[in-house]
Amino acid sequence: MHKTQVNSSNIQSIGYDAPSATLEVEFTSGDVYQYFNVPDYLYQQFLQSSSYGKFLNDNISYNYRYQKIK
């Protein structure tokens, strides 16, 4: 999974695996979450957002099944 480092106070990196439609978010705290069945267009919008935390809360966290992996 390719991960992109982002400039955010809460999020360190964002990764996406297209074949499984899995979004991975690593927080500055060290916690890592995977969100499942996230469409590619939403991942692209996430990367382009001006506030990663707000985008995650508004569009992903409560709409997709997730699992803490670290």
C-alpha positions in Angstrom: 0.0 0.0 0.0 1.4 3.4 -1.0 1.2 5.9 1.8 1.3 9.7 1.3 2.6 11.9 4.1 0.3 14.8 4.8 0.6 18.1 6.6 -1.9 17.8 9.4 -2.0 18.3 13.1 -3.7 14.9 13.6 -3.0 12.8 10.6 0.5 11.7 9.6 -0.2 9.6 6.4 -2.9 8.4 4.2 -2.7 5.1 2.2 -5.0 3.4 -0.2 -5.2 -0.1 -1.7 -7.3 0.1 -4.8 -7.9 -3.7 -5.4 -9.4 -4.0 -1.9 -10.8 -0.4 -1.7 -9.1 -0.1 1.7 -8.1 3.3 3.1 -5.5 3.4 5.8 -5.0 6.5 8.0 -2.0 6.8 10.3 -2.5 9.4 13.1 0.2 11.4 14.7 -0.5 9.5 17.9 0.7 6.4 16.1 -2.7 4.8 15.8 -3.5 3.3 12.5 -7.0 2.6 11.2 -8.2 0.9 8.0 -11.5 1.9 6.5 -13.1 -0.7 4.1 -14.9 -0.4 0.8 -13.9 3.3 0.3 -14.2 4.3 -3.3 -11.2 5.6 -5.1 -12.9 9.0 -5.9 -13.3 9.6 -2.1 -9.7 8.8 -1.5 -8.7 11.3 -4.2 -11.0 13.9 -2.6 -9.4 13.2 0.8 -5.9 13.8 -0.6 -7.1 17.1 -2.1 -8.9 18.4 1.0 -7.9 21.5 2.8 -8.6 19.9 6.2 -7.8 16.2 6.4 -9.4 15.7 9.9 -12.6 17.4 8.9 -12.9 15.5 5.7 -12.3 12.2 7.5 -14.9 13.0 10.1 -17.5 14.4 7.6 -17.1 11.8 4.8 -15.5 8.6 6.0 -15.4 7.8 9.8 -19.1 7.4 10.2 -19.9 6.0 6.8 -17.5 3.1 6.4 -16.7 0.1 8.5 -13.2 0.4 10.0 -10.7 -1.4 12.2 -7.9 -0.2 14.4 -4.8 -2.2 13.4 -2.2 -0.4 15.5 
